[in-house]
Amino acid sequence: MKKLASLSIFILVLSLALMGCVGMGAVEIVDLGGCMTEIEVRNTALLGANSVTHINNDFIMTLNADRHTYSTTDVISIWGTLEYVGDSECILIWHGCPFMIFYISGGDFGDGFGGFRSLVSFSNVLNRGRAYHFDFQKSGVWSADDPNADFFEGLFAAEELILPAGNYTITLVGDFRLSERVMDSKSGLMAELNITVTQ
């Protein structure tokens, strides 16, 4: 009976230890303030099948899509990651909201869309060696007399991103500063990738 109890305790301790190891790679949710709530943070960046990386000074930024080619009925999944890899344990950044800005250009709908953000200034600390995950966010404006007004109204009414047939360039800009002064020390981070949407 003592051996059975000892074996049961050993199995329980081993199970808990293994669950702890699995949990080390788990996703942490952080709030960066303003519109930057519920941001996923991982130990390593989650990369897509279509991925571009930009390394600049103390940062690694990736722009990702889950595929290279989509149909006109497919939901397009786009996200970016930002990782601070400098010498300090953390870095303080200043930014508007959001500070990871997505643009989409191409297709048949004019100059594209994206890039709108609040100019209210926030500051946040990014910890070294953590990959902050940012899902694509739609942003843009148009006028009622825009020849693409119906397209934009439908695009922004839908929860998911679905695009008409065409070739598109997705751009991600890390729009933050390393100093409180607005014109100084912009991150200089930008990445682009291409996707194709077919009939």
Residue pairs with C-beta under 8 A, 6 or more apart in sequence:
24 43
25 42
25 43
25 44
27 40
27 41
27 42
27 133
28 40
28 41
28 42
29 38
29 39
29 40
29 41
30 39
30 41
30 132
31 37
31 38
31 39
32 39
32 122
32 124
33 97
33 122
33 124
34 97
34 118
34 120
34 122
35 97
35 98
35 118
36 97
36 98
36 99
36 122
36 124
39 132
39 133
39 134
40 132
40 133
41 130
41 131
41 132
41 133
42 130
42 131
42 133
43 129
43 130
43 131
44 131
45 60
45 62
45 81
45 83
45 131
45 133
46 64
46 79
46 81
46 131
46 133
47 62
47 64
48 64
48 65
48 66
48 67
48 77
48 79
49 65
49 66
49 67
49 68
50 64
50 65
50 66
50 67
50 68
50 193
50 195
51 62
51 63
51 64
51 65
51 193
52 62
52 63
52 64
52 191
52 192
52 193
53 60
53 61
53 62
53 191
54 60
54 61
54 62
54 63
54 189
54 190
54 191
55 61
56 187
56 188
56 189
57 86
57 188
58 84
58 85
58 86
58 87
58 91
59 82
59 83
59 84
59 85
59 86
59 174
59 187
59 189
60 81
60 82
60 83
60 85
61 80
61 81
61 82
61 83
61 172
61 174
61 189
61 191
62 80
62 81
62 191
63 78
63 80
63 170
63 171
63 172
63 191
63 192
63 193
64 78
64 79
64 80
64 81
64 193
65 76
65 77
65 78
65 170
65 193
65 195
66 76
66 77
67 74
67 195
68 194
68 195
68 196
69 195
69 196
69 197
69 198
70 76
70 163
70 195
70 196
70 197
70 198
71 197
71 198
71 199
72 162
72 163
72 164
72 165
72 197
72 198
72 199
73 162
74 162
74 197
75 160
75 161
75 162
76 160
76 161
76 162
76 163
76 195
76 197
77 136
77 161
78 102
78 135
78 136
78 161
78 170
79 133
79 134
79 135
79 136
80 100
80 102
80 133
80 134
80 136
80 172
80 191
81 131
81 132
81 133
81 134
82 100
82 126
82 131
82 132
82 134
82 174
82 189
83 129
83 130
83 131
83 132
84 90
84 91
84 126
84 127
84 128
84 129
84 130
85 128
85 129
86 128
88 128
89 127
89 128
90 125
90 126
90 127
90 128
91 125
91 126
91 128
91 178
92 123
92 124
92 125
92 178
93 99
93 123
93 124
93 125
93 126
93 176
93 177
93 178
93 187
94 121
94 122
94 123
94 176
94 177
94 178
94 179
94 180
95 121
95 122
95 123
95 124
95 175
95 176
95 177
96 117
96 118
96 119
96 120
96 121
96 122
96 175
97 117
97 118
97 120
97 122
98 117
98 134
98 137
99 117
99 122
99 174
99 175
99 176
100 134
100 172
100 173
100 174
100 175
101 114
101 115
101 117
101 139
101 172
101 173
101 175
102 114
102 115
102 136
102 137
102 139
102 170
102 171
102 172
103 112
103 113
103 114
103 115
103 170
103 171
103 172
103 173
104 112
104 113
104 114
104 163
104 168
104 169
104 170
104 171
105 111
105 112
105 168
105 169
105 171
106 112
106 166
106 167
106 168
106 169
107 163
107 164
107 165
107 166
107 167
107 168
107 197
108 164
108 166
109 148
109 151
109 152
109 164
110 146
110 147
110 148
113 138
113 139
113 140
113 142
113 152
113 155
114 138
114 139
114 140
114 171
115 139
115 140
115 173
116 139
116 140
116 141
117 139
117 175
121 180
121 182
123 180
126 132
136 161
138 155
138 156
138 161
140 152
140 156
142 148
142 149
142 152
143 149
146 152
151 164
155 161
155 163
163 197
164 197
165 197
165 198
165 199
166 196
166 197
167 194
167 195
167 196
167 197
168 194
168 195
168 196
168 197
169 192
169 193
169 194
170 192
170 193
170 194
170 195
171 190
171 191
171 192
172 190
172 191
172 192
173 189
173 190
174 187
174 188
174 189
174 190
175 186
175 187
176 186
176 187
177 184
177 185
177 186
177 187
178 185
178 187
179 185
